[in-house]
């Protein structure tokens, strides 16, 4: 029995090492580059894909020479500038919406004040003025039918 348990322990250790290796492979997907005489084709395709993804600047002049190289700092600055512009545009839109809503609120408050003044008017004997009451009811009906 002891002999079997040692063999079992050896298998468990080997199996755990393989499992760890599989987990690492799943976490970090590697790009498969073909090995052999056609390796250069795979590398060329990989470089094309990186260029399309925007990892490289097309051409950069260095001391009168046209060279292709990664200019990550320039790419980062350009992306940061785009992000700043987007944020500024969004802020302007939000401010415009706030201004419109404040204007609408102000208009509604003014209208309520106007109607409150009319509706609170009384005759000499303390009765409400019927004309204003009827006008207000008509106004409410028109508003509900218009939307």
Buried (B, 14 or more C-beta within 10 A) or exposed (E): EEEEEEEEEEEEEEEEEEEEEEEEEEEEEEEEEEEEEEEEEBEEEEEEEEEEEEEBBEEBEEEEEEEEEEBEEEBEEEEEEEEEEEEEEEEEEEEEEEEEEEEEEEEEEEEEEEBEEBBEEEEEEEEEBEEBEEBBEEEEEEEEEEE
